[in-house]
């Protein structure tokens, strides 16, 4: 929900136009994220453009459903019209400080500016009808908080703008209806930026801090956080759920630990701060250079493909933070929901399995293998780790996203009894030889 004031028309028109253009570029496959397609704007303009572009992607199915009430559904509507209606709807139902007349008029102005004058009348009429659905007082978070319950779609996939396939895959972990709706609502509300205070460091009080919990702080102003404790080295950006998952590893001081999908480095830093001897790996040279620049010298950085088996087990523990659907952090990674399809999931499954097999080859006898994702879907988590031959799950943990953190999963595995003895026996024979 935006908290930005509507100050002066030309600048905000530019922000709306920038959001529209970025969404067009993203839809055509020009960028991986919609933010990458935004031009450089300053101050509130940049914030509004980002809010509009990401907000439309986050709530698109809901906005299209609302607009359909006032459109002729016998005919397919042009995408420029649908996109402008979604931008207007986001301002009406999610941007509380933008006046209704400005939300309508300046969304319609995009069509003039992009050479679509024949669509102006329809857009103006539909947005004015949508504005009549807007509640004067907000009753809850997100766009649904500005709508009467009767105006919300019954289908939760449309109400929370999720792919049907994702909703089907989440069914085993959604719970009863009341819990289910709360959990689905959490998938569209991004939590504030979270920092982890480093050992022996101090994060001073600041007006932008919303909450403290031990070494964790949540910030209303990301720029203040990044320019303050992050820039000084007192804290690192890390989601509380990821930190809580890593705590499940138990004591790791003195252990040699491999982080085999290390970028952008938050997990490696956590392992280092808890006393491990860390090797951070990533397949991309540019990411490895960024890791080397940001991590302490004591952390070894290696550019290698995590799918490549190790010639010998060299680590007491190996952490696999596998690429996944990002279903647990879709509120932040808004594009992820629109990549959730059979082809993408099949590709991820192949990669996840290859990473697990290779990571297992690096674990010494008696060591541990941890598998984690930013997903909340069973087939990427518990079902995935149970396909690794010779290993058994020691414990596992799923976090559902909420107002303060994303969602994710971690499992800690050990070799099954006979397998562990067989590996140890082979190693002893190799040593004697």
C-alpha positions as CSV (number, residue, x, y, z in Angstrom):
1,X,0.0,0.0,0.0
2,X,1.5,3.3,-1.0
3,X,2.1,6.1,1.5
4,X,3.2,8.7,-1.0
5,X,1.5,12.1,-1.4
6,X,0.2,13.4,-4.8
7,X,2.2,16.6,-5.1
8,X,2.2,17.9,-8.7
9,X,0.7,16.7,-11.9
10,X,3.5,16.6,-14.5
11,X,5.9,14.6,-12.4
12,X,3.4,12.1,-11.3
13,X,2.1,11.8,-14.9
14,X,5.7,10.8,-15.8
15,X,5.7,8.2,-13.1
16,X,2.5,6.7,-14.4
17,X,3.8,6.7,-17.9
18,X,7.1,5.2,-16.8
19,X,5.2,2.3,-15.1
20,X,3.1,1.7,-18.2
21,X,6.1,1.6,-20.5
22,X,8.0,-0.7,-18.1
23,X,5.1,-3.1,-17.9
24,X,4.9,-3.2,-21.8
25,X,8.6,-4.0,-22.0
26,X,8.4,-6.7,-19.3
27,X,5.3,-8.3,-21.0
28,X,7.3,-8.5,-24.2
29,X,10.1,-10.3,-22.5
30,X,12.5,-7.4,-22.6
31,X,13.6,-7.6,-18.9
32,X,13.4,-10.3,-16.2
33,X,12.0,-7.8,-13.7
34,X,9.7,-4.9,-14.3
35,X,11.9,-2.6,-12.2
36,X,14.8,-3.1,-14.6
37,X,12.6,-1.6,-17.3
38,X,11.9,1.6,-15.4
39,X,13.8,4.8,-16.4
40,X,15.7,6.8,-13.8
41,X,13.4,9.1,-11.9
42,X,14.0,10.9,-8.7
43,X,12.5,10.9,-5.3
44,X,8.7,10.3,-5.0
45,X,8.5,9.9,-8.8
46,X,10.7,6.8,-8.7
47,X,8.9,5.4,-5.7
48,X,5.5,5.8,-7.4
49,X,6.6,4.3,-10.7
50,X,8.0,1.3,-8.9
51,X,4.9,1.0,-6.7
52,X,2.6,1.1,-9.8
53,X,4.6,-1.3,-11.9
54,X,5.0,-3.9,-9.2
55,X,1.5,-3.4,-7.8
56,X,-0.1,-4.1,-11.2
57,X,1.8,-7.3,-11.5
58,X,1.1,-8.3,-7.9
59,X,-2.7,-7.8,-8.2
60,X,-3.3,-8.1,-12.0
61,X,-5.9,-10.9,-11.9
62,X,-8.0,-9.0,-9.3
63,X,-7.8,-5.7,-11.3
64,X,-8.8,-7.4,-14.6
65,X,-11.7,-9.1,-12.8
66,X,-13.0,-5.8,-11.5
67,X,-12.7,-4.1,-14.9
68,X,-14.5,-7.0,-16.6
69,X,-17.7,-6.0,-14.7
70,X,-17.9,-2.9,-16.9
71,X,-16.4,-4.1,-20.2
72,X,-18.0,-5.9,-23.1
73,X,-16.7,-9.4,-22.5
74,X,-17.9,-10.6,-25.9
75,X,-14.8,-9.1,-27.4
76,X,-11.1,-9.2,-26.4
77,X,-10.0,-5.8,-25.1
78,X,-6.8,-4.2,-26.3
79,X,-3.8,-4.7,-23.9
80,X,-3.1,-0.9,-23.7
81,X,-6.6,-0.5,-22.4
82,X,-6.4,-3.3,-19.9
83,X,-3.0,-2.1,-18.6
84,X,-4.2,1.5,-18.1
85,X,-7.3,0.2,-16.3
86,X,-5.0,-1.9,-14.0
87,X,-2.8,1.1,-13.3
88,X,-5.9,3.2,-12.5
89,X,-7.3,0.4,-10.3
90,X,-4.1,0.1,-8.3
91,X,-4.2,3.8,-7.6
92,X,-7.9,3.6,-6.5
93,X,-7.6,0.6,-4.3
94,X,-4.0,0.5,-3.0
95,X,-2.6,4.1,-3.1
96,X,-4.5,5.8,-0.3
97,X,-3.0,9.3,-0.8
98,X,-3.8,9.7,-4.4
99,X,-7.1,11.4,-4.9
100,X,-9.7,9.6,-6.9
101,X,-9.9,12.2,-9.6
102,X,-6.2,12.1,-10.1
103,X,-6.1,8.3,-10.2
104,X,-8.7,8.4,-13.0
105,X,-7.6,11.3,-15.1
106,X,-3.9,10.6,-15.1
107,X,-4.3,7.0,-15.9
108,X,-6.5,7.9,-18.8
109,X,-3.8,10.5,-19.9
110,X,-1.4,7.6,-20.6
111,X,-3.6,6.6,-23.6
112,X,-3.3,10.1,-25.0
113,X,0.5,10.1,-24.5
114,X,0.9,6.7,-26.2
115,X,-1.3,7.3,-29.2
116,X,-4.4,5.5,-28.2
117,X,-7.1,8.2,-28.3
118,X,-9.9,5.8,-29.4
119,X,-9.6,4.0,-26.1
120,X,-9.8,7.1,-23.9
121,X,-13.6,7.1,-23.6
122,X,-13.9,3.5,-22.5
123,X,-11.0,3.8,-20.0
124,X,-12.5,7.0,-18.5
125,X,-16.0,5.4,-18.2
126,X,-14.7,2.1,-16.6
127,X,-12.4,3.8,-14.2
128,X,-15.2,6.1,-13.0
129,X,-17.3,3.0,-12.4
130,X,-14.5,1.4,-10.5
131,X,-14.1,4.5,-8.4
132,X,-17.7,4.0,-7.2
133,X,-16.6,0.6,-5.7
134,X,-13.9,2.2,-3.6
135,X,-14.7,2.4,0.1
136,X,-14.1,5.8,1.7
137,X,-12.4,4.2,4.7
138,X,-9.9,1.3,4.4
139,X,-11.0,-1.9,6.2
140,X,-7.9,-4.0,5.7
141,X,-4.6,-4.3,3.9
142,X,-4.1,-4.4,0.1
143,X,-6.6,-3.5,-2.6
144,X,-9.2,-5.8,-0.9
145,X,-9.3,-3.4,2.0
146,X,-10.9,-0.8,-0.1
147,X,-13.7,-3.1,-1.4
148,X,-16.9,-4.5,0.0
149,X,-16.7,-8.2,0.6
150,X,-19.4,-8.7,-2.0
151,X,-17.2,-7.1,-4.6
152,X,-14.3,-9.5,-4.0
153,X,-14.1,-12.5,-6.3
154,X,-15.1,-15.8,-4.8
155,X,-12.2,-17.6,-6.6
156,X,-9.1,-17.2,-4.3
157,X,-6.8,-17.5,-7.3
158,X,-8.4,-14.3,-8.8
159,X,-8.8,-12.6,-5.5
160,X,-5.1,-13.0,-4.6
161,X,-3.9,-12.9,-8.2
162,X,-2.3,-16.3,-8.2
163,X,-1.9,-18.9,-11.0
164,X,-4.4,-21.7,-10.8
165,X,-1.6,-24.2,-10.8
166,X,0.1,-22.6,-7.8
167,X,-3.2,-22.7,-5.8
168,X,-3.6,-26.4,-6.7
169,X,0.0,-27.2,-5.6
170,X,-0.4,-25.3,-2.3
171,X,-3.6,-27.2,-1.3
172,X,-1.8,-29.7,1.0
173,X,-0.4,-26.9,3.1
174,X,-3.2,-24.3,3.1
175,X,-5.3,-25.6,6.0
176,X,-8.9,-24.8,6.8
177,X,-10.8,-22.0,4.9
178,X,-10.2,-19.3,7.5
179,X,-6.5,-20.1,7.7
180,X,-6.3,-20.6,3.9
181,X,-7.5,-17.1,3.2
182,X,-5.1,-15.5,5.6
183,X,-2.2,-17.5,4.2
184,X,-3.1,-16.6,0.6
185,X,-3.4,-12.9,1.6
186,X,0.1,-13.0,2.9
187,X,1.4,-13.9,-0.5
188,X,0.6,-10.4,-1.8
189,X,1.8,-8.2,1.0
190,X,5.6,-7.5,0.9
191,X,7.2,-7.2,4.4
192,X,9.5,-4.3,5.2
193,X,13.2,-4.6,4.7
194,X,14.9,-6.7,7.4
195,X,18.5,-6.4,8.6
196,X,20.5,-8.8,10.7
197,X,22.9,-7.2,13.1
198,X,26.4,-8.7,12.9
199,X,28.1,-10.1,16.1
200,X,29.8,-7.4,18.3
201,X,28.2,-4.7,16.1
202,X,25.5,-2.2,17.2
203,X,22.6,-0.9,15.2
204,X,21.6,2.4,16.7
205,X,18.1,3.5,17.2
206,X,16.6,5.2,14.2
207,X,13.2,6.7,13.4
208,X,12.9,4.4,10.4
209,X,13.1,1.2,12.5
210,X,9.7,-0.3,12.8
211,X,10.5,-3.3,15.0
212,X,13.4,-5.0,16.8
213,X,13.8,-8.7,17.7
214,X,17.2,-9.6,19.0
215,X,19.7,-8.9,16.2
216,X,16.9,-8.3,13.7
217,X,15.5,-4.9,12.7
218,X,12.8,-4.0,10.3
219,X,12.9,-0.6,8.4
220,X,10.3,1.6,6.9
221,X,12.9,3.4,4.9
222,X,15.2,1.0,2.9
223,X,17.5,3.9,1.9
224,X,18.2,4.8,5.5
225,X,18.9,1.1,6.3
226,X,21.3,0.7,3.3
227,X,23.1,4.0,3.8
228,X,23.3,3.5,7.6
229,X,24.0,0.1,9.3
230,X,24.5,-1.8,6.0
231,X,27.0,0.6,4.6
232,X,28.9,0.7,7.9
233,X,29.1,-3.1,8.1
234,X,27.1,-3.3,11.3
235,X,24.3,-5.2,9.6
236,X,23.4,-7.2,6.5
237,X,20.2,-7.5,4.6
238,X,18.6,-10.8,5.4
239,X,15.1,-12.1,5.7
240,X,14.2,-13.2,9.2
241,X,12.8,-16.5,7.8
242,X,16.1,-17.3,6.2
243,X,17.9,-16.6,9.4
244,X,15.5,-18.8,11.4
245,X,16.0,-21.6,8.8
246,X,19.8,-21.4,9.2
247,X,19.5,-21.6,12.9
248,X,18.1,-25.1,12.4
249,X,21.6,-26.2,11.4
250,X,22.7,-26.2,15.1
251,X,26.2,-25.4,16.2
252,X,28.6,-25.0,13.3
253,X,31.6,-23.3,14.8
254,X,34.9,-24.7,13.5
255,X,33.2,-26.7,10.7
256,X,34.2,-26.5,7.1
257,X,30.9,-25.5,5.3
258,X,30.2,-25.2,1.6
259,X,27.5,-22.7,0.5
260,X,27.1,-24.0,-3.1
261,X,24.6,-21.4,-4.3
262,X,26.0,-18.5,-2.5
263,X,25.0,-15.3,-4.3
264,X,24.2,-12.7,-3.1
265,X,26.1,-13.7,0.0
266,X,23.7,-13.4,3.0
267,X,23.9,-17.1,3.9
268,X,27.7,-17.3,3.6
269,X,27.9,-14.3,5.9
270,X,25.6,-15.9,8.4
271,X,27.7,-19.1,8.4
272,X,30.8,-17.1,8.9
273,X,29.3,-15.0,11.7
274,X,28.5,-18.3,13.5
275,X,32.0,-19.6,13.3
276,X,32.1,-21.8,10.2
277,X,35.0,-22.0,7.8
278,X,33.1,-21.0,4.7
279,X,33.6,-21.7,1.0
280,X,31.1,-19.7,-1.2
281,X,30.4,-21.0,-4.7
282,X,28.4,-19.7,-7.6
283,X,28.3,-20.5,-11.3
284,X,28.2,-16.9,-12.5
285,X,31.6,-15.0,-12.7
286,X,29.9,-11.6,-12.2
287,X,28.2,-12.8,-9.0
288,X,31.5,-14.4,-7.8
289,X,33.2,-11.0,-8.2
290,X,30.4,-9.3,-6.2
291,X,30.8,-12.0,-3.5
292,X,34.5,-11.4,-3.3
293,X,34.0,-7.7,-3.0
294,X,31.3,-8.0,-0.3
295,X,32.4,-10.9,1.9
296,X,35.3,-11.1,4.4
297,X,38.6,-12.3,3.1
298,X,38.4,-15.4,5.3
299,X,35.6,-16.7,3.2
300,X,36.9,-18.6,0.1
301,X,35.0,-17.7,-3.1
302,X,35.0,-20.3,-5.9
303,X,33.3,-19.9,-9.3
304,X,32.0,-23.4,-10.2
305,X,28.8,-25.1,-11.3
306,X,27.0,-26.5,-8.3
307,X,25.8,-29.5,-10.4
308,X,29.4,-30.7,-10.8
309,X,30.2,-33.6,-8.4
310,X,33.2,-33.2,-6.0
311,X,36.1,-35.6,-6.5
312,X,36.2,-36.2,-2.7
313,X,34.1,-35.2,0.3
314,X,35.8,-32.1,1.8
315,X,33.2,-30.5,4.0
316,X,31.5,-31.1,7.3
317,X,28.4,-29.5,6.0
318,X,27.0,-28.4,2.7
319,X,24.2,-25.9,2.2
320,X,22.1,-26.0,-1.0
321,X,19.9,-22.9,-1.4
322,X,18.3,-24.2,-4.6
323,X,16.8,-22.0,-7.3
324,X,13.0,-22.4,-7.0
325,X,9.6,-21.0,-7.9
326,X,10.0,-18.3,-5.2
327,X,6.5,-19.0,-4.1
328,X,7.3,-18.0,-0.5
329,X,8.5,-14.6,-1.5
330,X,6.1,-13.7,-4.3
331,X,5.1,-10.6,-2.5
332,X,8.6,-9.2,-3.1
333,X,9.4,-11.0,-6.4
334,X,6.2,-10.1,-8.1
335,X,7.2,-11.6,-11.5
336,X,7.6,-15.1,-10.0
337,X,3.9,-15.8,-9.9
338,X,3.7,-15.4,-13.7
339,X,6.5,-17.9,-14.3
340,X,4.8,-20.6,-12.4
341,X,4.0,-23.2,-15.1
342,X,4.8,-26.8,-15.9
343,X,7.8,-26.1,-18.1
344,X,9.5,-23.8,-15.5
345,X,8.8,-26.2,-12.7
346,X,10.1,-29.2,-14.6
347,X,13.3,-27.2,-15.4
348,X,13.7,-26.3,-11.7
349,X,13.1,-29.9,-10.6
350,X,16.0,-31.1,-12.8
351,X,18.3,-28.4,-11.4
352,X,17.3,-29.1,-7.8
353,X,18.0,-32.8,-8.1
354,X,21.3,-32.2,-9.8
355,X,22.4,-29.8,-7.1
356,X,21.4,-32.2,-4.3
357,X,23.3,-35.1,-5.9
358,X,26.5,-33.0,-6.4
359,X,26.3,-31.5,-2.9
360,X,26.0,-35.0,-1.4
361,X,29.3,-35.9,-2.9
362,X,31.0,-33.1,-1.0
363,X,29.9,-34.1,2.5
364,X,32.3,-36.0,4.8
365,X,31.2,-39.1,6.7
366,X,29.1,-38.0,9.7
367,X,28.4,-34.6,8.1
368,X,25.2,-32.9,7.2
369,X,23.5,-31.7,4.0
370,X,21.0,-28.9,4.2
371,X,18.5,-28.1,1.4
372,X,16.6,-24.9,1.5
373,X,14.3,-22.9,-0.8
374,X,12.2,-19.8,-0.9
375,X,9.3,-22.0,-1.9
376,X,6.3,-23.2,0.2
377,X,5.3,-25.8,-2.4
378,X,5.7,-29.5,-1.2
379,X,7.0,-30.8,-4.5
380,X,10.0,-28.4,-4.3
381,X,10.7,-29.2,-0.7
382,X,9.8,-32.3,1.3
383,X,9.1,-34.3,-1.8
384,X,12.4,-33.2,-3.4
385,X,14.7,-34.2,-0.5
386,X,13.1,-37.6,-0.2
387,X,14.3,-38.5,-3.7
388,X,18.0,-38.4,-2.7
389,X,19.2,-42.0,-2.4
390,X,21.1,-43.0,0.7
391,X,20.1,-39.9,2.7
392,X,17.3,-39.4,5.3
393,X,15.7,-36.3,6.6
394,X,16.8,-35.5,10.2
395,X,14.5,-32.6,10.5
396,X,12.7,-30.1,8.3
397,X,10.9,-26.8,8.8
398,X,8.5,-24.7,6.7
399,X,7.8,-21.0,7.3
400,X,4.8,-19.3,5.9
401,X,5.1,-15.7,4.8
402,X,3.6,-13.0,7.0
403,X,3.8,-9.3,7.6
404,X,7.4,-9.4,8.7
405,X,9.1,-12.2,6.7
406,X,9.0,-14.3,3.6
407,X,8.3,-18.0,3.4
408,X,10.6,-20.8,2.9
409,X,11.8,-24.3,3.7
410,X,14.9,-26.1,5.1
411,X,15.7,-29.8,5.6
412,X,18.8,-31.1,7.3
413,X,19.8,-34.6,6.0
414,X,22.2,-37.3,7.1
415,X,23.4,-40.3,5.3
416,X,21.3,-43.4,6.1
417,X,23.0,-45.8,8.4
418,X,24.3,-48.4,5.9
419,X,25.2,-45.7,3.4
420,X,27.2,-43.8,6.0
421,X,29.1,-47.0,7.0
422,X,29.8,-47.8,3.4
423,X,31.2,-44.4,2.6
424,X,33.4,-44.5,5.7
425,X,34.7,-47.9,4.7
426,X,35.6,-46.8,1.2
427,X,37.4,-43.8,2.6
428,X,39.4,-46.0,5.0
429,X,40.4,-48.3,2.1
430,X,41.5,-45.3,0.1
431,X,43.6,-43.9,2.9
432,X,45.4,-47.3,3.4
433,X,46.0,-47.5,-0.3
